[in-house]
Amino acid sequence: MALDNPKISANMVTEYQASGIPWVTGSLFAAGVNGLQFPFVTRDITLTNSGPADVYVGFSENGVLGFNRIHIASGSTFTGALRIKGLWLSSSANAAVSVIAGVTRIPWSAFPVLTGSDGFLGIG
């Protein structure tokens, strides 16, 4: 009898129920648009803007350049239970953003591509 063990996928609930593997960066980002990729799909993220300029965060480059984005004022923090592969940051000046994420064991290849190109305004 062969074993049919489940494959790790984007819909594997147990990966989101367990605490995430910590992933942290305290980075300086140049003015403009910058991408940040996680090693695996996240289960939660926290971003802290400690720089002098406001930062916008989106889940695709089109999203952060358009209206599908989150505003993080200077000195503010955003926390969310989000399963994402990466994010995009946009700022009019150099920005200092700390990011801590709980990552799962779900590889990028098992996760859908998020895009705003299908015409639905709710997708980043």
Backbone torsions as a table, in degrees:
resi	resn	phi	psi	omega
1	MET	NA	125.6	-179.2
2	ALA	-82.6	147.2	175.5
3	LEU	-88.9	132.6	177.3
4	ASP	-111.7	71.3	-177.8
5	ASN	-68.0	141.7	-179.5
6	PRO	-67.1	144.9	177.8
7	LYS	-89.6	147.0	176.0
8	ILE	-70.2	125.9	-178.7
9	SER	-141.2	173.5	-178.8
10	ALA	-63.0	-22.1	-177.8
11	ASN	-102.7	16.1	-179.6
12	MET	-79.7	99.9	-172.6
13	VAL	-58.3	-38.7	-176.5
14	THR	-60.6	-28.7	177.9
15	GLU	-66.3	-29.7	-179.8
16	TYR	-90.6	-19.7	178.2
17	GLN	-78.7	-33.4	178.8
18	ALA	-77.1	151.5	177.0
19	SER	-63.9	148.8	-176.5
20	GLY	-77.3	157.9	172.6
21	ILE	-77.7	126.7	-174.3
22	PRO	-67.7	137.1	174.6
23	TRP	-136.6	123.9	-173.1
24	VAL	-135.0	142.0	168.4
25	THR	-147.0	140.2	170.5
26	GLY	-116.5	100.0	-168.2
27	SER	-120.6	150.0	169.4
28	LEU	-96.6	129.8	-180.0
29	PHE	-114.5	137.5	177.9
30	ALA	-70.7	154.9	176.4
31	ALA	-56.6	146.4	-177.9
32	GLY	109.9	-150.0	-176.5
33	VAL	-107.8	130.9	-179.6
34	ASN	-132.8	137.9	177.5
35	GLY	-98.3	149.9	177.8
36	LEU	-136.6	122.6	-179.2
37	GLN	-110.6	139.1	176.4
38	PHE	-93.4	154.9	-179.2
39	PRO	-68.5	-28.4	177.0
40	PHE	-142.0	173.8	177.7
41	VAL	-66.0	138.7	-178.5
42	THR	-86.2	164.0	170.0
43	ARG	-113.2	-24.2	176.2
44	ASP	-159.8	154.9	178.3
45	ILE	-142.1	152.5	171.7
46	THR	-134.9	127.6	178.3
47	LEU	-118.6	131.9	177.5
48	THR	-121.1	122.9	179.1
49	ASN	-95.5	103.4	-179.8
50	SER	-103.6	5.9	179.6
51	GLY	-87.9	176.1	-177.9
52	PRO	-78.3	-18.0	-174.8
53	ALA	-106.2	151.9	173.1
54	ASP	-68.8	151.4	-178.7
55	VAL	-126.2	142.9	172.7
56	TYR	-111.8	140.0	-178.4
57	VAL	-123.4	131.9	176.8
58	GLY	-134.8	170.3	-177.2
59	PHE	-105.3	4.7	169.8
60	SER	-152.3	162.3	178.6
61	GLU	-63.7	-40.6	176.7
62	ASN	-61.6	-38.4	-178.8
63	GLY	-65.5	-45.3	-178.1
64	VAL	-71.5	-25.7	177.4
65	LEU	-83.5	-17.6	-179.5
66	GLY	-104.4	-132.1	-176.3
67	PHE	-111.5	-0.4	-178.9
68	ASN	-94.1	71.9	-174.2
69	ARG	-150.3	166.9	178.6
70	ILE	-112.4	136.6	177.7
71	HIS	-96.3	126.6	175.2
72	ILE	-120.7	108.0	-179.2
73	ALA	-68.8	158.3	176.5
74	SER	-56.3	130.8	-179.3
75	GLY	82.9	6.4	-177.6
76	SER	-107.7	165.4	-179.9
77	THR	-130.0	145.1	174.0
78	PHE	-123.8	133.4	175.3
79	THR	-128.9	136.7	179.0
80	GLY	-151.8	146.4	173.1
81	ALA	-87.6	87.2	-173.2
82	LEU	-124.0	136.7	174.4
83	ARG	-104.7	103.0	-176.2
84	ILE	-137.7	160.6	176.9
85	LYS	-93.0	-25.9	-177.8
86	GLY	-173.8	178.4	177.7
87	LEU	-148.1	168.9	-179.2
88	TRP	-122.7	136.9	179.4
89	LEU	-115.6	141.0	178.3
90	SER	-135.5	135.4	178.6
91	SER	-151.9	150.5	179.6
92	SER	-81.3	-12.6	178.1
93	ALA	-139.2	171.8	176.2
94	ASN	-56.3	139.7	-174.7
95	ALA	-125.8	146.9	174.4
96	ALA	-114.7	109.4	-175.9
97	VAL	-126.8	128.1	173.5
98	SER	-98.2	135.2	-179.9
99	VAL	-127.4	127.1	170.7
100	ILE	-124.0	131.7	-178.2
101	ALA	-133.6	146.2	168.6
102	GLY	-97.5	115.4	-178.0
103	VAL	-101.3	152.4	178.1
104	THR	-94.3	-170.2	172.2
105	ARG	-99.6	11.3	-178.0
106	ILE	-79.0	120.2	-179.6
107	PRO	-74.4	157.4	178.5
108	TRP	-51.9	-40.7	-174.1
109	SER	-62.9	-19.8	-179.3
110	ALA	-92.3	5.4	-174.4
111	PHE	-117.4	142.2	-178.5
112	PRO	-69.9	158.6	175.5
113	VAL	-83.2	127.2	176.7
114	LEU	-91.7	128.1	-179.3
115	THR	-148.0	150.7	175.8
116	GLY	-97.9	13.1	-172.9
117	SER	-83.7	-4.7	-178.2
118	ASP	-88.9	2.5	175.2
119	GLY	91.0	-6.7	178.2
120	PHE	-88.4	121.4	-173.1
121	LEU	-71.6	-13.4	-178.3
122	GLY	-83.8	-6.4	-178.8
123	ILE	-100.4	128.4	-174.8
124	GLY	-77.4	NA	NA
